[in-house]
Amino acid sequence: MGEVKRISLTEEMSLAAISRVCAHSAAFKAEYGYSPRAFVLTFGCQQNVADSEKLSGMALQMGYEITNTPEQADLILVNTCAIREHAEKRALSIVGQYKHLKEKKRDLIIGVCGCMVVQEHRREQLKKSYPYVDFVLGTSVLHRLPELLCRKLAEKRRIFGSEEEYAIAEEVPILRESHYRAWVSIMYGCNNFCSYCIVPYVRGRERSRAPQDVINEVRDLVARGYKDITLLGQNVNSYGKGENHGVDFAELLERLDQIEGDFVLRFMTSHPKDANRRLVDVMASGKHIAHHFHLPLQSGSDAILAAMNRHYDRAAYLSILDYMREKMPDIAVTSDIIVAFPGETEADFEDTLSMLRRARFDMIYSFIYSPRKGTPAAEMENQIPKEVASKRFDRLLALQEELSLESNAPLLHTEQRILCDGPSKTDAGMLSGRNGQNKIVFFEDDGTPAGEWVNVKIDRVAPFALYGKKI
């Protein structure tokens, strides 16, 4: 790809915009007695969560306070997802509910950000059908929020530009949601063009951050007490491809593992074609790297994998999977499966079920195929009827539930080191956390604060969780 353009929020244009918005915030506080408030709503993946932490950080830098309720906000930012049609419709529905807030507070500014608005038809829909939306901001220009907000405040007009700037932005402030768990983006974009996926069209081509910038960020997080750090990328193990620094993902992970401290390193998401033995060897010998690998399979049929443009087959996938388990017998492997891809026959689906039995994933994230406008798969013939897709989906889930229970069974009566996440959202009176294999563990609420390491003796296993008592 050549040299990637690298920019900084401390550039003169950004600093001037930040200064002007800060002046507006100060005037607002002088008039109303409180600082303006910003509300950030996130849809989608961990990369979107990381992006939203930057949006919140920039808002805070410009004099806004962060609120958890849109009714209190003077600035609403909706960070959208485009991976499935349902995600877009849900985001649009929520944005529609903000109409009444704008009617009550005419100076409320509403911005829609993220993957969805990179698509021209969605930008036009927002412009024409959502007149109370003030601006859109695509994934590659989120760092331009201060300049866009400055323009909005000065010009009092809606802004719906389509310019994308596929660069690497550093020195963007981050307001992290957690004091012990952090997301660190190491690369952006995707070059794979899987036939069902919209990501390359909404996040651009692959571009990686400089190794030292990543190392400095992780080292700073560890120094500040962060204990669980996840490296993010649309295809994280293609890090460094096409760059001039000559560092691939395995080497980056090895360098990060050398940082001293009591922390765990995770990463997601990987592509099987780029998961190599060198990376597995680094994981196996590492002292901080979690023994968990999320490796999306998508289908167990070679014919469907070819139609998906995945660039591997069953044999290649199983080769790297077997090597992982040879080097790390305790590794947990999770995966993604798409059911009812166009043209999927009953035999193709049976291949997927047989692959699950052979691979024995600890857990899968499964989806019924959802057509995405602008992708090749959306135009393919032999789209699968919904009733067929639903039946296959149910069969897939039933099999995986059996396999997940079997994978958790050996952990009964073992002692697991858990990073506590605080009270369970689904089980009153229980705390939850995750072990080194990224498995959820529930244990009795004894007041242990979130972010503390605890040891738990497992006394019950279920398909998707472990239960035990704190030691």
N, C-alpha and C positions, 0 to 999 in steps of 0.2 A: 504493500500500500504506500510505502514511502514515508517521509517524515510527517507526523501528525501535528497539526496546529495545536499549540498549547497556550492557553490564555489564563488570566488570573482575574479574580474579582477585585483586586487592588489596582487594576488599570485605571487610568485617569477618568475615563467615561463612567465606569461603574462607581468610582468614589464620588464623582460629582452627583450622580443620581442618588446614591445613598445619602449624601449630605442634604439634598433637597427634600427627600422624603422624611428624613429625620427632622428637618425644620417644620414640615407639615405636621408631624406627630407632636412636636413641642407646642405648636400653635393650637392643635386640637386639645391637648391636655390643659393649656391655659384657659381655653374657652369652656370645656366641659368638666374639668376637674379630675379627669382620669385619662390614661393613655389609650389610644385606639387599640382595638383588639383584633387579632387574626385567628381564624379557624381553618385548619387544614384537614381535609377528609381524604383518605387513601383507599383506592381500590387496587386489587391485583397482588403482584408478587413481592418478594423481599426487595427487589431492585426498586420498586415503586415506594416501598417503605423508606428505603435509604434516600430516595429522591425527595420524599416529603420531609424528612429530617433536615434536608438542606433548605427547602422552602421555608420551614419554620425558623431555621437559623437565620436566614436572610431577613425574614419579617422581624424577628427580635432585634437584629442589628439596626433595622430602620426605625426603631422606636415603638414597635407594636408589642403588646402583651399577647401571649398565647392563651386562647380560651378553648374549652372542650365543648362549648355549646354554640351552634350557629346563630341562635337568637341574640347572643351578646356581641356578635362579631361586627366589625366595621370593614373587614376584609375577609372574604371567603375564597379559599383555594381548593378546588376539587381535582385531585390527582387521579387520572383515569387509567383504565386498563382496556386493551383491545384484543386480548388473546381469545376471547369467546364473545359471541353475540350477546349472551346473557349479561356479561359484565358491562358491556356498553349500554344496554337498555336499562340496567339498574342505575348506572351513573346518571343517565339522562333523566330518569325518574326522580332521583334525588335533587338534581339541579332544578327540575320543574317545581319541586316543593319550595324552593327558595324565592319564588316569585312573590309570595305574600310578604316575605321579609323585606324585599326591595320596596314594596308598596308602603310599608310602615317606616322604612328608613331610606330615604331617597339617596343619601350619600353613601350607602353601602356599595362596596365594590366587589363584584363576583368575577373570579377568573377560573377558567377550566383549563387544566394542564394535562400533560402526560401523553400516553400512547394514542388514545382515541382521537385527539385533535390534530394529529399529524395527517390523518386521512382527510382528503379534501371534502368528501361528501359529508363527513361529520362536522367539519368547520362550517360548511355552508348551512347545514341544518341548525347549528347553534346560532349562527348569524341571523338566519331568517325566522326561525321559530322560537327562539329564546331571547327576546329583545332586552331582557334584564341582565344578560351576561355581558360583561364589559370587555373582556379580552380572552384570548386563548394563548397558550404557551406550550410549545412542543417539547419533547423529551430532551433534545440536544441543545436547547436554549433556556433551560430552567434557570441557569445562572444569570440570565438577563432580566430576571424579575425586578430588580431595582430600577433599571432603565425603563421597563414597560410601565411600572407603577408610577414612576416620575412623569412619564408622558401622559398617562391617564389623568393624573391629578392636575397637570398643567393645561392639557388640551380639552378635557371634558368630553372626549369622544371615545367610541368603541374602537378596539384595535383587534383586527383579525388577519394580521399578516401571516404568510405561510413560510417565511424564510426559516431554514434549518441550518445549523452551524455545527457540523459534525467534527467537533474539536474535543480537547481534554481541558476541562476547567478545574483549576486548583485554587486553594485558599478560599473556598466557599465555606462560610460558617455552617456548623451542623448543630442542631438542637436534638440530641439523642433522646429517644423515648425511655431508654433504660440506663441505669447507672452501672450495670454489670455485663450487659450483652450488647454487642455492637455489630453493625453491618458495615463492611468496607468494600466499596466497589473498586475492582482492580482493572476492569475493562468494560467496554460498552459496545453494543451493536452485535451483528451476527452475519456471517458470510455463507451460511449453510443452505438457505432457501429450501427448507423442507416444504413440500408442496401444499401442506395444510396450514402453514404458519405465517402470520402477519408480521412477526417481529422484525425481520430484516427491512421491511418497508416502513416501519414506524420508529425504529431505533438506529437505522443506518448500518454502515459497514463496521467491521470489527476495528477497534482502536484501543490500545492498551496504555495504561498509565505508566510512567517511568518507575522502574523498580524501587529506587530510593524514596520516591514519594510514598509508595505503599508501605515500605519498611518503616519510614518515619511515622506514618499514621498509626500503624500497629504498635510500634514501640511506645508512642505517646499514650495510647489506650491502655496498654499494660501498666505503664507507670502511674496512670490514674486509677488503677484498680479494676479495670475491665477483665472479666474472667472467661468470657465466651465470645469469640470473635469469628465471624463468618465472612469469608471472601466471596464476593459476588461477581457474576458476569453472565451474560446470556449463554456463553459457551466458555466457561471459566478455564478449562484446560487447553484452550487455544490461545491463552495469554501469550503475548509477545510475538505472535506471527506477523511478519511483515514490518516489524519495528527494527530500529537500528541499534537498540541496546543489547540485543543478543541473549536476553534472559527468557527462558521458557517457563511454563508454570511449575514444573517440577523443581527447577532451580530456585524460583521465587519462594516456593513453599519451604524448601530446605533452608533458605536464608532466614525466613520468618521463624522457623522452628528453633533457630539458634538464639532468639531473644530470651533473656532470662526472666522468669516469673512463673506464677501459678495460674496458668490459663490454658484453654483448649482452643485449637484452631479447627475450623470447619470450612467447607467450601461448597458452592453450588452455583449453577448447574453444569454438569459435564455432558459431553457428547461422546458416545462410544468410539467413534472413529479417531478421537484425539486422546483417549485414555490409554496410556502406554505403560509398559513394565517399569520404566524408570520412575514414573510417578508413583506406582505401587510400592516400589522399593523405598522411596523417600518416606511414604506413609508408614511403612512397616518399621523403619528404623527411627522414626521421629519420636520425640518425647512429649510434644504438645499436640500432635495431630490426631484428631478423633478417628477411631476405627469405624467410620461410617462413610459409605459412598453412595450418592444418589446418581444412578446411571439409567437414564430413560431408555427403555426398550421400544415402546410404542406399539409394536406388533411382533408376534412370533412367526409370521409368515414371510418368507423371503420375497414372494411376489408382491405383497403389500409394502414391505420395506422398500423395495425398488420403486413402487408407485409413489411412496412418500418422499423419495429422494434422500434416503437416510445414509447412504454410502457405507453400509456394512450389512452383513447377513447374520443368520443365527450362529454359524460357526465362529465368526470373528467375535461376536458378542460373548459367546461362552468361553472363548479362549482367554479373554482378559478377565472375565468373572472367575474362572477357575484359578487363574494366577493370583488374584486377590485373596482367595480363600486358602490357597497354598501358603502364601506369605503371612496372612493374618487370619488364622482360623476363627477368631472371635469377631470378625468384621460383620457389620450389619449392612446389607445392601437393599436399597429401596429403588423404586422405578416408577415410570409413567407408562400407562397403557391407554391407547385410543381404541375404542370399540366402534365397529360399523363404519370404518373408512370406506369411501366409495369403491365399489367392486369387491368388497370383502365377501367371500363365499363362506359357506358353513365349514368347508375344509380349512380355509384360512383361519377362521376363528378357532377351530380345533387345534391348529398349530400354535396359536397364542396360549391356549390352555395347557398344551403339552410343554410349552416353554416355561410357563409358570411352575409346573411340576418339576422341571429340570433345574431351573434357576433358583427356586425356593427363596423368593424375596421375603425379607422381613415385613415389608409393607409396600403397597402400591398406591399411587394416585391415579385413579381411573376416570376416564371421561368418554362420553358418547360424542362421536365426531360432530363438530359444529362448523358449518361452512363459513369462511371468512371472505368477504368481498375483496377481490383483487388478488386472490391466491389461485394457483392452478387447480387445486383440488375442488374448489367451488364450482368449476366448470366441467368437472369430470362426469361421465355417464355412470349409470348404475349406482345412484345414491341409494342408501339403504333405508327402507321404510322404518318409521319410528317404532312400530310394534316389534319388529325383528331386532332392532338395536336395543330396545329395553330388555327383551328376554336374554339376549347375549350378555348384556351388562349385568343382569342379576346373576347369571351363571358364573361370570367372572368373579364377582364379589363373594359369592358363596365359596368358591374354591380358594380364593386368597384368604378368606377368614380362617379356613382350616389350616392353610400353610403358615399363616402368621401365628396362630396358636402353637403350632409345632415348633416354630423358630424360637418362641419365648419360653417353651417348656424347660429347656436346660438351665434357665436362669432361676428356676425355683430353688429357694434356700441359699442362694448366693448373696454375697454382700456387694452392693453397688454404690459407687461414689456419685452423688447427685448434686447438681447445681440447682438450688431451690428457686422456683419461679413465683413463690407465694401461694395464696389461696387458690384452690382449684375453681375453675369457672363452671364446672359441671357436677361437682361432688362436694356438697356442703360438709364442713368439718374436716376437710382434707387439704393438704398442701400438695403441690405437684412440682416436678422438676424433670430434668433429662439426664440420662447417663452418657457415658462416652460414645455409645452407639446411637445416640439421639433417640432412644426409646423413652416414652413418657412413664414416669414413676409417681404413684400416689402414695402418700403416707399421712398419718394422723397429724392434724394441726396442733403443734405444740408451741406456736409463736415464733418459729424459726423465720427470720426475715428473708425476703427475696435477695438473691445474690450471694448467699452463704453456701459453702460446701457442706454436705451432710453425708453420712453413711447410712444406707438403708438395707435391712435384711428382707429379702423378697419372700413373702409367704403365700402369694397367690399370683397367678399369671392369667391374663386374658389375651385375646387376639391382638389388641392394639394398645395395651398398657400393662404395666406391672404394679403390684401392690405390696406394701411391706411396712415395716416398723423401723423407726429411726433407732440407730444404735448409739 
